[in-house]
Amino acid sequence: VRTKSALPERFVIKKVGIGAGKRSYERPSLVRAMLIEEAGTSASSADVATPHGGPFVWKLETEVDDCSGEALGYAMERLFAVGAREAHYVPVFMKKNRPAYQIQVLCAEEDIAALEQVLFEETTTIGVRRTPMQRTVLSREIVPIETAFGSMRAKRVALPDGAVRLYPEYEDVARASREHEVTYQEAYRVALCACEAASSSSPS
């Protein structure tokens, strides 16, 4: 049974089913059915509005083999400035064995246009692929911790079983390292000890 005669331009696959039926044939025959939901309905607009982006994000992807490292570095800065939730480069080999980079960007649906504009303006790409993706997101918050080097920030993450983990924020650890003239590893060790102490004293 189908509800429409044509597929939407963008959709999310919610469930997939496969059946062989009850009749016997000389050649095996299988039918696969997919339950889909048009992108831009409840799978995107509702989830994107939830904290940390919810379980639904978009992935923008393209490859470039004629773009300088300086230009790619600047493009990365602009991608984060206009709303990228994550962005990175992956080394790849393209046709004619040309070394290149694949650019991958994760974002909310409302930021797609701005991010694609950055990709077209700041890199040599002539096309960008878009893919809706579902993800599992843990609850998290930024909390203060007290250390021997003063107050720092930590990311407090709640695991599915109720356990809690705290991770020192890089910027605060780096600042403590510079201000107290110690190595980053020493500042991180102090911050991590404070996180462990705060985790053990936090209610589950």
N, C-alpha and C positions, 0 to 999 in steps of 0.2 A: 504494500500500500504506500502510495506517495501522496504528499499534500500539495506539491507544486510540480509543474512540468519542466522547470529549468532550475539549475543550481544558482544560488546567490553568488555574487562576485567574490565575496570572502565569507568563509564559514569555519566553524569549529566542530570537529568530530566528537560527539559526546559518548556514543557507544557503537560497538561493532558486533554484529551477530552473523554466524555461519551455520547453514543447515543443509542437510543432504536429502530431505524429504522422505517419503515412505515408499515410493515406487522403486523398482529394481530396473536398472538399465545396463546395456552391454558396456557402456563407458560410464565411469563415475561422473556425477554431476553435482556441483555444489553451488549454492546461492549465498552471496554475501550482502548483507544489508547494513547501512550505516544511519544512525540517528544524528543529524547535524543541526547546528544552530547558527543562524546568520551572525557574523561578526558585527559588533556595533549594537547588539541587543543586550540581554542580561549578562552574557558572558564577558562583555567588555565594559559597558558603561557603569554597571553596578560594581564590578570588582575593582575597577581602576580607582574608584572613589574611596576604597577601604584603606586603612593604614598600611604603609609599606607597599602599596600598589596591588595588594590582593593577589590571588592566584593566577591572574591573567596579565600577560605583557606581550608586547610586539618585538620581534627581532628583525632588524634591518641588516642587510648583508650585501656586500659587493667586493669585487677584486680589482686591484690596480697593479700594473706592472711598469708604469712609467711616471711614478710620483716620488719625489724626493723624500728622504727621511725628515728634513726640516719641515716640509709642507704637511706631512702626516702628523708630526708632533704638534704643530699649530692646530690642525684639524681636530685632534683629540681634545685640546683645550676648549675649543669652540663647541664641540659636541656636549661636553659636560656643562658648559655655560648655558646652553639652551634647553637642558632637561634630560640628557641621557642618564639612565639609571646605572648603566654599565657600558663600557666600550673597550675594545681591545683589538689588537692586530695579530693575525695568525700567518706565519710564513707558508706559502704554497708555491707550486709550480704550475704555470699556465701553459697554453698551447705553445708549441715550438720550444718547450722546455725553459721558458722564461721564468726566473725567480720573481715572485710577486708577494703581495700581502692581501689577505682577506680581511676586510673591515667588518666587525660585528658590533652592533649597537642594540641594547635593550632599552625599551622606552614604553611610556603610556601612549594610548591611541591618540590623544590630543596633541602629543608632541611630534608625531610622525612628520608632518609637513615641515616644521622648523628644522628638524634633524636632517631630513633629506636635502633641504636647501643648503645646509652646511656641507654635506657630502658632495653636492654638485659644484658648489662654489670653491671649496678648499682642496678638493682632490681632482684627479683626472677621470673619475668614473663617468660613464654615460648611462648607467642603469643601476637601480637599487631594488633588491628583492625584499618583500615584506612577508613575514610569517607570524600568525598568532600562536602564542605558546602558553601552556598552563604550567604552573609551578607550585611548589609547596613552600610556604613562608612561615618561619617561626616568629613568634611575638618577641619584640625587642624594644629596649628603651635605653637612653643615655642617662647614667647616674653618676654622682660624684663619689670618689673614694679618697680617703686620706692616706698619704704615704709619708715616708721619711723625707721626701723631696717636696712636700706640700700637696695641696689638693690637685687631683687629676680627674679626668673623665674616663668612664668605662662603659662598654656596651653590655647591657644585661640581657641575656637571651634565655627564654623559657623553652625547654625541651618538651616533647609530647608526653613524657612520663612525669612531668612536673619538676624535674631537676632544673637547676639554674646554673648558668655559666656566665662569668664576667670576663671581658677581654679589654685590656688597656687600649685607649685611643692613641694612635700613632703620633699625632701632632703634639699631644701632651707629653708623651714619653720623650720625643725629640726636644721639646722645649726644656724639660727637666735636665736632659743630657747637656744641653748648651749652658743653661744657667748655673748648674752645679759642677760643670767641667768634669763630667764622668762619661764613660762610654755609653753608647746606646744600650748595649746588652746589660750593663749594670742598672741603668735607669729602668729598663724593662723588667728586670728581675724583681726590683723593689715594687714596681707597680703590680706585677703579677702576684706577688705575695699578698699585697693589699686586696687584690681581687679575690684571692682564695679565702682570705679571712672574712671578707664581706659576704661571699657566697655561703660559707658555713654558718654565718650568723643570720642569714636571711630566712624568713619563713617560707616553707615550700608551698 
